[in-house]
Amino acid sequence: MATLKIFPIEVTTQGGHSAVVNGIDPTNSDCLHGSINSAGGTIPVRWDLHGIARNQSPGVNINMHIEELEALSELAKKLGAQP
C-alpha cells in the first residue's frame, strides 16, 4: 500500500531533534513515516507504533504518548497496522 499522507504532526525526538510525522502505511510494521532535522540535514525516518525508529539511533525515537500521535496510532490500527 502507498503511504497515506496526513496533516504533519511536529514532535521532538528523544535526542532533541525536530521531527515531523506526515504519513502512515498500515501494511508496514514501521507504519509512521516522516523526517527529522539534524545537523546533516533532513533525514527520512520510519517509526513503529511504539515510536521506535527503524535503523536509527535511540535518539531518533519519539514519544507516542502525545495526543495527536495516540490518535494517529489508533487510526493506523483501524486501517490494519499491527503494534
Backbone atoms as SQL, in Angstrom:
CREATE TABLE atoms (id INTEGER PRIMARY KEY, chain TEXT, resi INTEGER, resn TEXT, atom TEXT, x REAL, y REAL, z REAL);
INSERT INTO atoms VALUES
  (1, 'A', 1, 'MET', 'N', 0.852, -1.183, 0.000),
  (2, 'A', 1, 'MET', 'CA', 0.000, 0.000, 0.000),
  (3, 'A', 1, 'MET', 'C', 0.892, 1.238, 0.000),
  (4, 'A', 2, 'ALA', 'N', 0.466, 2.250, -0.647),
  (5, 'A', 2, 'ALA', 'CA', 1.182, 3.517, -0.653),
  (6, 'A', 2, 'ALA', 'C', 0.999, 4.220, 0.687),
  (7, 'A', 3, 'THR', 'N', 1.906, 5.095, 0.987),
  (8, 'A', 3, 'THR', 'CA', 1.803, 5.878, 2.215),
  (9, 'A', 3, 'THR', 'C', 0.643, 6.854, 2.117),
  (10, 'A', 4, 'LEU', 'N', -0.199, 6.852, 3.136),
  (11, 'A', 4, 'LEU', 'CA', -1.310, 7.800, 3.204),
  (12, 'A', 4, 'LEU', 'C', -0.800, 9.079, 3.851),
  (13, 'A', 5, 'LYS', 'N', -0.860, 10.159, 3.126),
  (14, 'A', 5, 'LYS', 'CA', -0.385, 11.435, 3.648),
  (15, 'A', 5, 'LYS', 'C', -1.371, 11.977, 4.683),
  (16, 'A', 6, 'ILE', 'N', -0.830, 12.557, 5.734),
  (17, 'A', 6, 'ILE', 'CA', -1.644, 13.151, 6.797),
  (18, 'A', 6, 'ILE', 'C', -1.162, 14.574, 7.051),
  (19, 'A', 7, 'PHE', 'N', -1.971, 15.322, 7.789),
  (20, 'A', 7, 'PHE', 'CA', -1.542, 16.650, 8.211),
  (21, 'A', 7, 'PHE', 'C', -0.304, 16.466, 9.084),
  (22, 'A', 8, 'PRO', 'N', 0.793, 17.163, 8.817),
  (23, 'A', 8, 'PRO', 'CA', 2.038, 16.945, 9.563),
  (24, 'A', 8, 'PRO', 'C', 1.875, 17.170, 11.071),
  (25, 'A', 9, 'ILE', 'N', 2.468, 16.257, 11.832),
  (26, 'A', 9, 'ILE', 'CA', 2.493, 16.357, 13.291),
  (27, 'A', 9, 'ILE', 'C', 3.938, 16.611, 13.691),
  (28, 'A', 10, 'GLU', 'N', 4.188, 17.765, 14.289),
  (29, 'A', 10, 'GLU', 'CA', 5.543, 18.124, 14.692),
  (30, 'A', 10, 'GLU', 'C', 5.796, 17.631, 16.115),
  (31, 'A', 11, 'VAL', 'N', 6.930, 16.953, 16.297),
  (32, 'A', 11, 'VAL', 'CA', 7.317, 16.421, 17.597),
  (33, 'A', 11, 'VAL', 'C', 8.813, 16.628, 17.784),
  (34, 'A', 12, 'THR', 'N', 9.282, 16.325, 18.989),
  (35, 'A', 12, 'THR', 'CA', 10.702, 16.347, 19.287),
  (36, 'A', 12, 'THR', 'C', 11.126, 14.919, 19.616),
  (37, 'A', 13, 'THR', 'N', 12.218, 14.473, 19.024),
  (38, 'A', 13, 'THR', 'CA', 12.702, 13.121, 19.279),
  (39, 'A', 13, 'THR', 'C', 13.314, 13.039, 20.670),
  (40, 'A', 14, 'GLN', 'N', 13.594, 11.821, 21.110),
  (41, 'A', 14, 'GLN', 'CA', 14.228, 11.632, 22.411),
  (42, 'A', 14, 'GLN', 'C', 15.600, 12.271, 22.465),
  (43, 'A', 15, 'GLY', 'N', 16.236, 12.437, 21.310),
  (44, 'A', 15, 'GLY', 'CA', 17.540, 13.080, 21.242),
  (45, 'A', 15, 'GLY', 'C', 17.471, 14.587, 21.078),
  (46, 'A', 16, 'GLY', 'N', 16.256, 15.142, 21.074),
  (47, 'A', 16, 'GLY', 'CA', 16.091, 16.588, 20.968),
  (48, 'A', 16, 'GLY', 'C', 15.999, 17.132, 19.559),
  (49, 'A', 17, 'HIS', 'N', 15.921, 16.259, 18.556),
  (50, 'A', 17, 'HIS', 'CA', 15.798, 16.714, 17.171),
  (51, 'A', 17, 'HIS', 'C', 14.347, 17.067, 16.859),
  (52, 'A', 18, 'SER', 'N', 14.162, 18.030, 15.999),
  (53, 'A', 18, 'SER', 'CA', 12.844, 18.370, 15.497),
  (54, 'A', 18, 'SER', 'C', 12.437, 17.295, 14.485),
  (55, 'A', 19, 'ALA', 'N', 11.210, 16.796, 14.611),
  (56, 'A', 19, 'ALA', 'CA', 10.731, 15.747, 13.706),
  (57, 'A', 19, 'ALA', 'C', 9.318, 16.040, 13.252),
  (58, 'A', 20, 'VAL', 'N', 8.958, 15.458, 12.122),
  (59, 'A', 20, 'VAL', 'CA', 7.612, 15.587, 11.581),
  (60, 'A', 20, 'VAL', 'C', 7.133, 14.202, 11.161),
  (61, 'A', 21, 'VAL', 'N', 5.939, 13.831, 11.611),
  (62, 'A', 21, 'VAL', 'CA', 5.281, 12.616, 11.137),
  (63, 'A', 21, 'VAL', 'C', 4.238, 13.090, 10.139),
  (64, 'A', 22, 'ASN', 'N', 4.316, 12.582, 8.884),
  (65, 'A', 22, 'ASN', 'CA', 3.421, 13.101, 7.848),
  (66, 'A', 22, 'ASN', 'C', 2.784, 12.025, 6.974),
  (67, 'A', 23, 'GLY', 'N', 2.855, 10.757, 7.434),
  (68, 'A', 23, 'GLY', 'CA', 2.224, 9.701, 6.657),
  (69, 'A', 23, 'GLY', 'C', 2.115, 8.408, 7.442),
  (70, 'A', 24, 'ILE', 'N', 1.197, 7.549, 7.005),
  (71, 'A', 24, 'ILE', 'CA', 1.075, 6.212, 7.589),
  (72, 'A', 24, 'ILE', 'C', 0.950, 5.187, 6.464),
  (73, 'A', 25, 'ASP', 'N', 1.526, 4.030, 6.716),
  (74, 'A', 25, 'ASP', 'CA', 1.402, 2.890, 5.804),
  (75, 'A', 25, 'ASP', 'C', 1.028, 1.698, 6.667),
  (76, 'A', 26, 'PRO', 'N', -0.268, 1.395, 6.795),
  (77, 'A', 26, 'PRO', 'CA', -0.707, 0.336, 7.699),
  (78, 'A', 26, 'PRO', 'C', -0.256, -1.065, 7.293),
  (79, 'A', 27, 'THR', 'N', 0.335, -1.221, 6.112),
  (80, 'A', 27, 'THR', 'CA', 0.821, -2.540, 5.693),
  (81, 'A', 27, 'THR', 'C', 2.277, -2.760, 6.086),
  (82, 'A', 28, 'ASN', 'N', 2.908, -1.769, 6.681),
  (83, 'A', 28, 'ASN', 'CA', 4.314, -1.843, 7.048),
  (84, 'A', 28, 'ASN', 'C', 4.426, -1.832, 8.565),
  (85, 'A', 29, 'SER', 'N', 5.301, -2.664, 9.147),
  (86, 'A', 29, 'SER', 'CA', 5.446, -2.675, 10.610),
  (87, 'A', 29, 'SER', 'C', 5.981, -1.339, 11.132),
  (88, 'A', 30, 'ASP', 'N', 6.707, -0.615, 10.309),
  (89, 'A', 30, 'ASP', 'CA', 7.145, 0.743, 10.647),
  (90, 'A', 30, 'ASP', 'C', 6.226, 1.704, 9.910),
  (91, 'A', 31, 'CYS', 'N', 5.010, 1.812, 10.416),
  (92, 'A', 31, 'CYS', 'CA', 3.933, 2.425, 9.638),
  (93, 'A', 31, 'CYS', 'C', 3.881, 3.948, 9.697),
  (94, 'A', 32, 'LEU', 'N', 4.618, 4.564, 10.600),
  (95, 'A', 32, 'LEU', 'CA', 4.607, 6.030, 10.667),
  (96, 'A', 32, 'LEU', 'C', 5.787, 6.566, 9.869),
  (97, 'A', 33, 'HIS', 'N', 5.506, 7.437, 8.939),
  (98, 'A', 33, 'HIS', 'CA', 6.546, 7.981, 8.064),
  (99, 'A', 33, 'HIS', 'C', 6.723, 9.462, 8.351),
  (100, 'A', 34, 'GLY', 'N', 7.959, 9.910, 8.235),
  (101, 'A', 34, 'GLY', 'CA', 8.240, 11.317, 8.447),
  (102, 'A', 34, 'GLY', 'C', 9.706, 11.607, 8.262),
  (103, 'A', 35, 'SER', 'N', 10.190, 12.608, 8.992),
  (104, 'A', 35, 'SER', 'CA', 11.590, 13.005, 8.866),
  (105, 'A', 35, 'SER', 'C', 12.038, 13.715, 10.133),
  (106, 'A', 36, 'ILE', 'N', 13.362, 13.779, 10.290),
  (107, 'A', 36, 'ILE', 'CA', 13.944, 14.575, 11.369),
  (108, 'A', 36, 'ILE', 'C', 14.869, 15.605, 10.754),
  (109, 'A', 37, 'ASN', 'N', 15.066, 16.679, 11.473),
  (110, 'A', 37, 'ASN', 'CA', 16.024, 17.692, 11.068),
  (111, 'A', 37, 'ASN', 'C', 17.228, 17.558, 11.980),
  (112, 'A', 38, 'SER', 'N', 18.389, 17.311, 11.387),
  (113, 'A', 38, 'SER', 'CA', 19.619, 17.191, 12.164),
  (114, 'A', 38, 'SER', 'C', 20.670, 18.106, 11.557),
  (115, 'A', 39, 'ALA', 'N', 21.830, 18.114, 12.169),
  (116, 'A', 39, 'ALA', 'CA', 22.918, 18.951, 11.660),
  (117, 'A', 39, 'ALA', 'C', 23.272, 18.590, 10.225),
  (118, 'A', 40, 'GLY', 'N', 23.038, 17.329, 9.845),
  (119, 'A', 40, 'GLY', 'CA', 23.345, 16.877, 8.496),
  (120, 'A', 40, 'GLY', 'C', 22.245, 17.136, 7.487),
  (121, 'A', 41, 'GLY', 'N', 21.128, 17.717, 7.926),
  (122, 'A', 41, 'GLY', 'CA', 20.017, 17.999, 7.033),
  (123, 'A', 41, 'GLY', 'C', 18.778, 17.210, 7.411),
  (124, 'A', 42, 'THR', 'N', 17.833, 17.124, 6.494),
  (125, 'A', 42, 'THR', 'CA', 16.580, 16.415, 6.731),
  (126, 'A', 42, 'THR', 'C', 16.769, 14.942, 6.363),
  (127, 'A', 43, 'ILE', 'N', 16.388, 14.065, 7.298),
  (128, 'A', 43, 'ILE', 'CA', 16.570, 12.630, 7.124),
  (129, 'A', 43, 'ILE', 'C', 15.212, 11.945, 7.181),
  (130, 'A', 44, 'PRO', 'N', 14.851, 11.156, 6.147),
  (131, 'A', 44, 'PRO', 'CA', 13.588, 10.420, 6.204),
  (132, 'A', 44, 'PRO', 'C', 13.672, 9.320, 7.276),
  (133, 'A', 45, 'VAL', 'N', 12.579, 9.134, 8.015),
  (134, 'A', 45, 'VAL', 'CA', 12.549, 8.162, 9.103),
  (135, 'A', 45, 'VAL', 'C', 11.210, 7.438, 9.090),
  (136, 'A', 46, 'ARG', 'N', 11.233, 6.180, 9.515),
  (137, 'A', 46, 'ARG', 'CA', 10.013, 5.397, 9.741),
  (138, 'A', 46, 'ARG', 'C', 10.019, 4.949, 11.191),
  (139, 'A', 47, 'TRP', 'N', 8.858, 5.036, 11.822),
  (140, 'A', 47, 'TRP', 'CA', 8.701, 4.605, 13.206),
  (141, 'A', 47, 'TRP', 'C', 7.620, 3.539, 13.279),
  (142, 'A', 48, 'ASP', 'N', 7.725, 2.646, 14.277),
  (143, 'A', 48, 'ASP', 'CA', 6.633, 1.697, 14.513),
  (144, 'A', 48, 'ASP', 'C', 5.619, 2.357, 15.450),
  (145, 'A', 49, 'LEU', 'N', 4.589, 1.635, 15.832),
  (146, 'A', 49, 'LEU', 'CA', 3.537, 2.216, 16.672),
  (147, 'A', 49, 'LEU', 'C', 3.968, 2.450, 18.115),
  (148, 'A', 50, 'HIS', 'N', 5.199, 2.057, 18.441),
  (149, 'A', 50, 'HIS', 'CA', 5.756, 2.329, 19.769),
  (150, 'A', 50, 'HIS', 'C', 6.711, 3.518, 19.732),
  (151, 'A', 51, 'GLY', 'N', 6.885, 4.110, 18.544),
  (152, 'A', 51, 'GLY', 'CA', 7.759, 5.262, 18.398),
  (153, 'A', 51, 'GLY', 'C', 9.222, 4.913, 18.170),
  (154, 'A', 52, 'ILE', 'N', 9.505, 3.637, 17.905),
  (155, 'A', 52, 'ILE', 'CA', 10.880, 3.197, 17.674),
  (156, 'A', 52, 'ILE', 'C', 11.227, 3.407, 16.199),
  (157, 'A', 53, 'ALA', 'N', 12.336, 4.093, 15.962),
  (158, 'A', 53, 'ALA', 'CA', 12.766, 4.398, 14.590),
  (159, 'A', 53, 'ALA', 'C', 13.544, 3.234, 13.991),
  (160, 'A', 54, 'ARG', 'N', 13.252, 2.919, 12.747),
  (161, 'A', 54, 'ARG', 'CA', 13.925, 1.847, 12.012),
  (162, 'A', 54, 'ARG', 'C', 15.331, 2.285, 11.613),
  (163, 'A', 55, 'ASN', 'N', 16.324, 1.451, 11.928),
  (164, 'A', 55, 'ASN', 'CA', 17.718, 1.665, 11.519),
  (165, 'A', 55, 'ASN', 'C', 18.269, 3.025, 11.925),
  (166, 'A', 56, 'GLN', 'N', 17.889, 3.496, 13.101),
  (167, 'A', 56, 'GLN', 'CA', 18.367, 4.786, 13.601),
  (168, 'A', 56, 'GLN', 'C', 18.822, 4.619, 15.050),
  (169, 'A', 57, 'SER', 'N', 19.505, 5.611, 15.550),
  (170, 'A', 57, 'SER', 'CA', 19.922, 5.581, 16.955),
  (171, 'A', 57, 'SER', 'C', 18.702, 5.814, 17.846),
  (172, 'A', 58, 'PRO', 'N', 18.763, 5.400, 19.121),
  (173, 'A', 58, 'PRO', 'CA', 17.627, 5.596, 20.027),
  (174, 'A', 58, 'PRO', 'C', 17.211, 7.063, 20.182),
  (175, 'A', 59, 'GLY', 'N', 18.115, 7.987, 19.894),
  (176, 'A', 59, 'GLY', 'CA', 17.782, 9.406, 19.991),
  (177, 'A', 59, 'GLY', 'C', 16.775, 9.869, 18.958),
  (178, 'A', 60, 'VAL', 'N', 16.499, 9.032, 17.960),
  (179, 'A', 60, 'VAL', 'CA', 15.541, 9.378, 16.907),
  (180, 'A', 60, 'VAL', 'C', 14.138, 8.872, 17.258),
  (181, 'A', 61, 'ASN', 'N', 14.020, 8.052, 18.295),
  (182, 'A', 61, 'ASN', 'CA', 12.713, 7.551, 18.722),
  (183, 'A', 61, 'ASN', 'C', 11.834, 8.707, 19.189),
  (184, 'A', 62, 'ILE', 'N', 10.515, 8.514, 19.090),
  (185, 'A', 62, 'ILE', 'CA', 9.572, 9.554, 19.505),
  (186, 'A', 62, 'ILE', 'C', 8.647, 9.031, 20.601),
  (187, 'A', 63, 'ASN', 'N', 8.157, 9.940, 21.401),
  (188, 'A', 63, 'ASN', 'CA', 7.220, 9.625, 22.477),
  (189, 'A', 63, 'ASN', 'C', 5.820, 9.534, 21.891),
  (190, 'A', 64, 'MET', 'N', 5.241, 8.355, 21.938),
  (191, 'A', 64, 'MET', 'CA', 3.904, 8.153, 21.370),
  (192, 'A', 64, 'MET', 'C', 2.786, 8.571, 22.322),
  (193, 'A', 65, 'HIS', 'N', 3.140, 9.040, 23.521),
  (194, 'A', 65, 'HIS', 'CA', 2.120, 9.448, 24.497),
  (195, 'A', 65, 'HIS', 'C', 1.795, 10.933, 24.357),
  (196, 'A', 66, 'ILE', 'N', 1.624, 11.345, 23.122),
  (197, 'A', 66, 'ILE', 'CA', 1.189, 12.695, 22.770),
  (198, 'A', 66, 'ILE', 'C', -0.174, 12.525, 22.114),
  (199, 'A', 67, 'GLU', 'N', -1.113, 13.364, 22.448),
  (200, 'A', 67, 'GLU', 'CA', -2.497, 13.195, 21.993),
  (201, 'A', 67, 'GLU', 'C', -2.609, 12.924, 20.498),
  (202, 'A', 68, 'GLU', 'N', -1.925, 13.720, 19.673),
  (203, 'A', 68, 'GLU', 'CA', -2.034, 13.555, 18.224),
  (204, 'A', 68, 'GLU', 'C', -1.465, 12.210, 17.774),
  (205, 'A', 69, 'LEU', 'N', -0.355, 11.776, 18.383),
  (206, 'A', 69, 'LEU', 'CA', 0.246, 10.503, 17.984),
  (207, 'A', 69, 'LEU', 'C', -0.558, 9.317, 18.499),
  (208, 'A', 70, 'GLU', 'N', -1.185, 9.453, 19.647),
  (209, 'A', 70, 'GLU', 'CA', -2.061, 8.389, 20.136),
  (210, 'A', 70, 'GLU', 'C', -3.245, 8.210, 19.187),
  (211, 'A', 71, 'ALA', 'N', -3.824, 9.317, 18.736),
  (212, 'A', 71, 'ALA', 'CA', -4.940, 9.252, 17.790),
  (213, 'A', 71, 'ALA', 'C', -4.475, 8.662, 16.453),
  (214, 'A', 72, 'LEU', 'N', -3.299, 9.044, 16.007),
  (215, 'A', 72, 'LEU', 'CA', -2.754, 8.511, 14.756),
  (216, 'A', 72, 'LEU', 'C', -2.503, 7.010, 14.878),
  (217, 'A', 73, 'SER', 'N', -2.002, 6.575, 16.013),
  (218, 'A', 73, 'SER', 'CA', -1.770, 5.152, 16.260),
  (219, 'A', 73, 'SER', 'C', -3.078, 4.372, 16.192),
  (220, 'A', 74, 'GLU', 'N', -4.126, 4.905, 16.798),
  (221, 'A', 74, 'GLU', 'CA', -5.437, 4.243, 16.752),
  (222, 'A', 74, 'GLU', 'C', -5.966, 4.166, 15.323),
  (223, 'A', 75, 'LEU', 'N', -5.798, 5.234, 14.558),
  (224, 'A', 75, 'LEU', 'CA', -6.222, 5.229, 13.156),
  (225, 'A', 75, 'LEU', 'C', -5.438, 4.177, 12.371),
  (226, 'A', 76, 'ALA', 'N', -4.149, 4.122, 12.576),
  (227, 'A', 76, 'ALA', 'CA', -3.316, 3.137, 11.865),
  (228, 'A', 76, 'ALA', 'C', -3.773, 1.714, 12.193),
  (229, 'A', 77, 'LYS', 'N', -4.107, 1.462, 13.460),
  (230, 'A', 77, 'LYS', 'CA', -4.586, 0.134, 13.856),
  (231, 'A', 77, 'LYS', 'C', -5.912, -0.193, 13.174),
  (232, 'A', 78, 'LYS', 'N', -6.806, 0.785, 13.086),
  (233, 'A', 78, 'LYS', 'CA', -8.077, 0.566, 12.409),
  (234, 'A', 78, 'LYS', 'C', -7.900, 0.256, 10.936),
  (235, 'A', 79, 'LEU', 'N', -6.815, 0.787, 10.355),
  (236, 'A', 79, 'LEU', 'CA', -6.525, 0.535, 8.947),
  (237, 'A', 79, 'LEU', 'C', -5.738, -0.753, 8.744),
  (238, 'A', 80, 'GLY', 'N', -5.409, -1.446, 9.850),
  (239, 'A', 80, 'GLY', 'CA', -4.768, -2.744, 9.741),
  (240, 'A', 80, 'GLY', 'C', -3.347, -2.841, 10.239),
  (241, 'A', 81, 'ALA', 'N', -2.783, -1.751, 10.741),
  (242, 'A', 81, 'ALA', 'CA', -1.409, -1.792, 11.247),
  (243, 'A', 81, 'ALA', 'C', -1.326, -2.668, 12.484),
  (244, 'A', 82, 'GLN', 'N', -0.229, -3.401, 12.607),
  (245, 'A', 82, 'GLN', 'CA', -0.005, -4.271, 13.749),
  (246, 'A', 82, 'GLN', 'C', 0.961, -3.607, 14.723),
  (247, 'A', 83, 'PRO', 'N', 0.591, -3.562, 16.006),
  (248, 'A', 83, 'PRO', 'CA', 1.504, -2.956, 17.005),
  (249, 'A', 83, 'PRO', 'C', 2.752, -3.791, 17.240);
